[in-house]
Amino acid sequence: MLREWPETIAIRPRHGGVTDGHVLVIPRVHVADVAEDPEVSATTMLRAAELAGEAGDCNVITSRGPSATQTVRHLHLHVVPRADGDGLLLPWTVARPAGR
């Protein structure tokens, strides 16, 4: 457990994450995805935004539904610190050869 609030927790991904400092922000109540309960989603985003403010450059990501890469049916937000040249591509990013 990295941080906890009355309604939300922040933990490291089980397998370490995709970058150093990758954090999952998860509501304590079960909500299947970001659209199921906008109030819970907003509070979870508030906590993710607090962590993003500490992380510097980062992605804050959640997915809804299998077509959008959701594999866990419980709302969670990824805060993924980024650095120039880290090589991490988002699902909709097309790889480009170096120098383009």
C-alpha positions in Angstrom: 0.0 0.0 0.0 1.6 3.3 -1.1 -1.2 5.6 0.1 -4.7 5.3 1.4 -7.7 7.6 1.8 -11.1 6.8 3.3 -12.5 5.9 -0.1 -9.5 5.1 -2.2 -6.1 3.2 -2.1 -2.9 3.5 -4.2 -0.8 0.5 -4.8 2.0 -0.7 -7.1 0.9 -3.0 -9.9 1.5 -6.7 -9.0 4.3 -7.2 -11.6 6.0 -3.8 -11.0 4.3 -1.7 -13.7 5.4 -0.4 -17.0 7.6 2.4 -15.7 9.3 3.1 -12.4 6.8 4.7 -10.1 3.7 3.2 -11.9 0.8 3.4 -9.4 -2.8 2.0 -9.4 -5.5 4.1 -7.8 -8.5 2.0 -6.8 -11.8 2.8 -5.0 -12.6 0.8 -1.9 -16.1 0.1 -3.1 -16.7 -2.0 -6.2 -17.4 -0.1 -9.3 -17.0 -2.1 -12.6 -15.8 0.8 -14.7 -15.5 4.6 -15.0 -19.2 5.0 -16.2 -20.9 2.9 -13.5 -20.8 5.5 -10.7 -19.6 9.0 -11.8 -19.2 10.1 -8.1 -16.9 7.2 -7.3 -15.0 7.8 -10.6 -14.6 11.5 -9.8 -13.2 10.8 -6.3 -10.9 8.2 -7.7 -9.7 10.7 -10.3 -9.1 13.3 -7.6 -6.8 11.0 -5.8 -5.0 10.0 -9.1 -4.6 13.7 -9.9 -3.0 14.3 -6.5 -0.4 11.5 -7.3 0.0 12.8 -10.8 1.0 16.2 -9.4 3.8 14.5 -7.5 4.9 12.4 -10.5 5.7 15.1 -13.0 5.2 14.1 -16.6 2.8 11.1 -16.6 -0.2 9.4 -18.2 -3.4 8.9 -16.1 -5.3 6.1 -17.8 -8.4 4.0 -17.3 -10.3 1.8 -19.7 -13.9 0.8 -20.0 -14.8 -2.5 -21.7 -12.8 -5.2 -23.4 -12.6 -3.3 -26.8 -10.9 -0.5 -24.9 -8.4 -2.9 -23.2 -10.2 -3.3 -19.8 -9.2 -6.7 -18.4 -10.1 -6.1 -14.7 -13.8 -5.4 -14.0 -13.1 -3.0 -11.1 -12.4 0.7 -11.7 -8.8 1.6 -11.4 -6.6 4.4 -12.7 -3.0 4.0 -13.8 -0.6 6.9 -13.0 2.3 6.2 -15.2 5.4 8.4 -14.9 7.0 9.2 -18.3 10.4 10.4 -19.5 11.5 11.4 -23.0 12.7 8.4 -24.9 11.2 5.8 -22.4 9.9 3.8 -25.4 6.5 3.2 -23.8 3.8 3.2 -26.4 0.1 3.7 -25.6 -2.3 1.2 -27.3 -3.3 3.7 -30.0 0.2 4.9 -30.7 1.8 3.8 -33.9 5.5 3.1 -33.5 7.6 5.4 -35.6 11.2 4.8 -36.7 13.8 6.8 -34.8 14.3 10.3 -36.2 10.8 10.8 -37.5 
